[in-house]
């Protein structure tokens, strides 16, 4: 799982992620985005459905990239507990 911390949301509801970060996250089993102590987790299947923007941005150093905008939907429960106990809540 790849981790990404964002400091601000675009239009107060969107997270922008670079295309090469999404490709890396697919290979690593998903993307965990953190913003203001809230977390959102995307699976590789969800990441594959994202479409890049048509505009290509020039990197400050080398190369170019497209942005992929994701609607910010933070988890309502602690993600570490979900992974530990499972989604069904089997605590036995």
N, C-alpha and C positions, 0 to 999 in steps of 0.2 A: 504494500500500500504506500503510495506516495503522499507526502504531507505538503500542504501549501497554506501559508498564512497570508491573508489579505487585510489591508488596513482600511480600505474604504470600498463601498458598494457604488456601482454606477447607477445613477438615477434612484439610489436608495433601495434597490431591489435586485440588482444583477451583479454577478461576479464574473470578471473577465479572466480567462485562462489562455495561455499561449498554446498553439497547436502542438508544438513539440513536447510540452508538459503533459498534455492529454495523451499523446502517443506513449510516453514513458509510463504514465499511470496505468494505461491499459496493460502494458507488459508486466507491471508490478502488482496487478490485482486490484486496482481501484485508486480513488483519489479522496483524501480527507482534507476538506477545506475548513480553516478556522478563521473566525472573525469575531472580535470582541467577546472572547470566552464562549462562543457558540460554535458548534461543529456541524458540518454537513458531510455525508459520505455518499460517493457515487461509485457504483459497480462498473466493471469493464463494459458490460452490455449497455448501461446508460451512457457511458462515455462514447461508445461507438455511434450512438444516435445523434450526437452533437454535430452541428454544421458550422464550419468556419465562416467568418465574415468575408465578404468579397474583397475588402481592402487589405492590401499587404503592407505591413509596417516594417520599416528598416530598423534593424537592431543598432544600438549605439556603437557596438564593437564590430561584429561580423554577422553576415547573414540577414535573413528576413523571416517574418512570421505572420501568421493570421491569428486573430483573437477569436475565441469561442465564448459566447456569453451564456451564463447559466443562471436561472432564476434562483435566488437565495431562499432555501427552505431548510433552516436549521433543525436538527434533531430535537425532539422534546424529552428524550431520555438520555442518560449517560451512555455514550457509545461503547465504553469499555465494559460496562455491565452487560450490554447486549451480546458482545462477543464472548464474554465469560459464561453467561447463563443460557444464551440462545434467545431467539425471538419469542418462543412460546412461554418462556418463564419457567422451565423445568428446573426446579431448585433441589430436587432430591438426588 
